[in-house]
């Protein structure tokens, strides 16, 4: 086995839960969840999503956490060392490298969406936020996206902030920032959900989110719901593996990860309650896709009392949620290079932030110069997308499911069940046996079927 590098650890179990929820709570909840729900029939999508989170993705989430707790290293070295410990091939380390690759790709396009929120906050504070007609708002957003240098500038700021925080270390950087951002994020979200319920149409939103209409159930809706569950819980990127490696004292992973999954789901639902009452209350279309947050909602903000203040709170919420995720994704990559090189964490953090900044330029250009550039369009309609759409789809529909399958097989078949049972600490044999069956059989087969259906 390779030489063990001792990382810092979280100061407490509560600190770990807070930063772990922050890692899962991000643009997947606040940006992707509402527009995916809007595009896929509302209640049908959400109910399938909830089922997927608790009965398929959460067991995989626990599996990834078990690997991190036992490996106590970065993803590649945890897989390698555990495989060698249990007399298996060291080639499992490449699964860890797949997680690092996924993290860089997700960082590259998450940063650009975060940049749009930074730009909106600046426009609000400078008094240039457009609150006119729907046409004016859409035109302003198009102009904002079309400004290559402006969007690149905000993208650079996101990369710098993320690199600096990770460079400060586990306790002084990631944990300290997480303890500040997460409470503020939750307060802002509760305020926005409450205000939306008061000023918008809460009844229509509730009905839309939780009414199961069998006619709306299609293969595409089911696939989108399962894909969103993977995306929002960050399963497959090895972020939770990395964070679990920093847990000092033994904890009951089963209960802790259940708490994290509940926290992540609560935020996703609150995001729905913060957005859909406004959409229905102001006669807007919930199926506006990715533009729901940056075009549709500003129309509502422009028509409501205290609209500018509410808009400011909303986009600050976006920024805080996004940063907790970008920090976790970058730490997944930084952790490995801290172990393998003699460079300081600050140098590594900023250097790797530069890497995802460079990769992210493809997504920046997708909103303007490359908006009509579809490099894989010759493969058919599914691939007829600009680079941002290709990266987003490649990660969500292919890489994350593949990584999830392999993580499930590793946790279920490579790691002895006795070691997993001790780490999970369910207390009840039935719960552990159920988890083991899901991880060994149901999850890999189920995810493989979803992957194949999605591809073919």
ChimeraX attribute file (.defattr): number of C-alpha atoms within 10 A of each C-alpha:
attribute: neighborCount
match mode: 1-to-1
recipient: residues
	/A:1	11
	/A:2	10
	/A:3	9
	/A:4	13
	/A:5	15
	/A:6	11
	/A:7	18
	/A:8	13
	/A:9	18
	/A:10	22
	/A:11	15
	/A:12	11
	/A:13	15
	/A:14	12
	/A:15	17
	/A:16	23
	/A:17	19
	/A:18	19
	/A:19	26
	/A:20	26
	/A:21	26
	/A:22	28
	/A:23	28
	/A:24	29
	/A:25	30
	/A:26	29
	/A:27	25
	/A:28	24
	/A:29	28
	/A:30	26
	/A:31	23
	/A:32	20
	/A:33	25
	/A:34	29
	/A:35	22
	/A:36	24
	/A:37	25
	/A:38	24
	/A:39	18
	/A:40	23
	/A:41	22
	/A:42	28
	/A:43	23
	/A:44	24
	/A:45	30
	/A:46	31
	/A:47	17
	/A:48	19
	/A:49	25
	/A:50	17
	/A:51	14
	/A:52	19
	/A:53	25
	/A:54	17
	/A:55	14
	/A:56	22
	/A:57	29
	/A:58	23
	/A:59	24
	/A:60	29
	/A:61	28
	/A:62	28
	/A:63	30
	/A:64	26
	/A:65	28
	/A:66	26
	/A:67	27
	/A:68	26
	/A:69	26
	/A:70	19
	/A:71	23
	/A:72	25
	/A:73	27
	/A:74	32
	/A:75	31
	/A:76	24
	/A:77	27
	/A:78	26
	/A:79	29
	/A:80	24
	/A:81	24
	/A:82	24
	/A:83	21
	/A:84	16
	/A:85	14
	/A:86	11
	/A:87	10
	/A:88	14
	/A:89	14
	/A:90	17
	/A:91	13
	/A:92	21
	/A:93	18
	/A:94	15
	/A:95	23
	/A:96	27
	/A:97	20
	/A:98	19
	/A:99	25
	/A:100	27
	/A:101	17
	/A:102	24
	/A:103	25
	/A:104	24
	/A:105	19
	/A:106	23
	/A:107	26
	/A:108	28
	/A:109	25
	/A:110	23
	/A:111	30
	/A:112	27
	/A:113	22
	/A:114	26
	/A:115	25
	/A:116	22
	/A:117	23
	/A:118	21
	/A:119	20
	/A:120	22
	/A:121	21
	/A:122	15
	/A:123	14
	/A:124	17
	/A:125	12
	/A:126	9
	/A:127	10
	/A:128	11
	/A:129	19
	/A:130	21
	/A:131	17
	/A:132	14
	/A:133	13
	/A:134	16
	/A:135	11
	/A:136	14
	/A:137	21
	/A:138	19
	/A:139	13
	/A:140	16
	/A:141	18
	/A:142	14
	/A:143	12
	/A:144	17
	/A:145	19
	/A:146	18
	/A:147	16
	/A:148	17
	/A:149	12
	/A:150	16
	/A:151	24
	/A:152	19
	/A:153	14
	/A:154	20
	/A:155	27
	/A:156	21
	/A:157	17
	/A:158	23
	/A:159	30
	/A:160	17
	/A:161	16
	/A:162	28
	/A:163	26
	/A:164	20
	/A:165	23
	/A:166	30
	/A:167	25
	/A:168	15
	/A:169	19
	/A:170	20
	/A:171	16
	/A:172	12
	/A:173	16
	/A:174	22
	/A:175	22
	/A:176	16
	/A:177	19
	/A:178	25
	/A:179	16
	/A:180	12
	/A:181	20
	/A:182	21
	/A:183	13
	/A:184	15
	/A:185	22
	/A:186	16
	/A:187	12
	/A:188	18
	/A:189	22
	/A:190	16
	/A:191	16
	/A:192	22
	/A:193	23
	/A:194	17
	/A:195	16
	/A:196	21
	/A:197	21
	/A:198	12
	/A:199	14
	/A:200	25
	/A:201	19
	/A:202	23
	/A:203	13
	/A:204	14
	/A:205	25
	/A:206	17
	/A:207	12
	/A:208	22
	/A:209	22
	/A:210	14
	/A:211	15
	/A:212	18
	/A:213	13
	/A:214	9
	/A:215	8
	/A:216	14
	/A:217	16
	/A:218	14
	/A:219	12
	/A:220	12
	/A:221	22
	/A:222	20
	/A:223	19
	/A:224	22
	/A:225	26
	/A:226	24
	/A:227	24
	/A:228	25
	/A:229	27
	/A:230	27
	/A:231	25
	/A:232	24
	/A:233	27
	/A:234	25
	/A:235	28
	/A:236	32
	/A:237	33
	/A:238	34
	/A:239	30
	/A:240	30
	/A:241	30
	/A:242	28
	/A:243	27
	/A:244	26
	/A:245	25
	/A:246	21
	/A:247	21
	/A:248	17
	/A:249	10
	/A:250	11
	/A:251	15
	/A:252	15
	/A:253	22
	/A:254	24
	/A:255	15
	/A:256	20
	/A:257	22
	/A:258	16
	/A:259	14
	/A:260	24
	/A:261	23
	/A:262	16
	/A:263	18
	/A:264	24
	/A:265	23
	/A:266	14
	/A:267	21
	/A:268	24
	/A:269	19
	/A:270	19
	/A:271	20
	/A:272	25
	/A:273	26
	/A:274	26
	/A:275	28
	/A:276	29
	/A:277	27
	/A:278	28
	/A:279	24
	/A:280	19
	/A:281	18
	/A:282	18
	/A:283	12
	/A:284	16
	/A:285	15
	/A:286	26
	/A:287	19
	/A:288	16
	/A:289	18
	/A:290	17
	/A:291	14
	/A:292	23
	/A:293	21
	/A:294	18
	/A:295	20
	/A:296	23
	/A:297	22
	/A:298	23
	/A:299	26
	/A:300	22
	/A:301	21
	/A:302	19
	/A:303	14
	/A:304	14
	/A:305	10
	/A:306	10
	/A:307	16
	/A:308	20
	/A:309	12
	/A:310	18
	/A:311	21
	/A:312	19
	/A:313	18
	/A:314	23
	/A:315	22
	/A:316	19
	/A:317	23
	/A:318	25
	/A:319	24
	/A:320	23
	/A:321	27
	/A:322	29
	/A:323	27
	/A:324	25
	/A:325	28
	/A:326	30
	/A:327	29
	/A:328	28
	/A:329	29
	/A:330	27
	/A:331	29
	/A:332	27
	/A:333	28
	/A:334	26
	/A:335	24
	/A:336	22
	/A:337	18
	/A:338	20
	/A:339	18
	/A:340	14
	/A:341	10
	/A:342	9
	/A:343	12
	/A:344	11
	/A:345	21
	/A:346	17
	/A:347	15
	/A:348	23
	/A:349	30
	/A:350	21
	/A:351	16
	/A:352	20
	/A:353	29
	/A:354	16
	/A:355	15
	/A:356	20
	/A:357	26
	/A:358	16
	/A:359	15
	/A:360	27
	/A:361	21
	/A:362	19
	/A:363	27
	/A:364	31
	/A:365	23
	/A:366	22
	/A:367	21
	/A:368	18
	/A:369	14
	/A:370	16
	/A:371	16
	/A:372	13
	/A:373	15
	/A:374	17
	/A:375	14
	/A:376	15
	/A:377	13
	/A:378	10
	/A:379	9
	/A:380	9
	/A:381	9
	/A:382	12
	/A:383	17
	/A:384	17
	/A:385	20
	/A:386	21
	/A:387	26
	/A:388	23
	/A:389	15
	/A:390	18
	/A:391	19
	/A:392	17
	/A:393	16
	/A:394	15
	/A:395	20
	/A:396	19
	/A:397	23
	/A:398	17
	/A:399	18
	/A:400	24
	/A:401	23
	/A:402	19
	/A:403	20
	/A:404	28
	/A:405	21
	/A:406	15
	/A:407	27
	/A:408	28
	/A:409	19
	/A:410	22
	/A:411	24
	/A:412	22
	/A:413	13
	/A:414	17
	/A:415	19
	/A:416	12
	/A:417	15
	/A:418	8
	/A:419	12
	/A:420	21
	/A:421	22
	/A:422	16
	/A:423	20
	/A:424	23
	/A:425	18
	/A:426	16
	/A:427	13
	/A:428	9
	/A:429	11
	/A:430	10
	/A:431	14
	/A:432	19
	/A:433	13
	/A:434	11
	/A:435	25
	/A:436	22
	/A:437	13
	/A:438	21
	/A:439	26
	/A:440	17
	/A:441	13
	/A:442	16
	/A:443	23
	/A:444	23
	/A:445	14
	/A:446	13
	/A:447	21
	/A:448	16
	/A:449	12
	/A:450	20
	/A:451	20
	/A:452	11
	/A:453	12
	/A:454	15
	/A:455	10
	/A:456	6
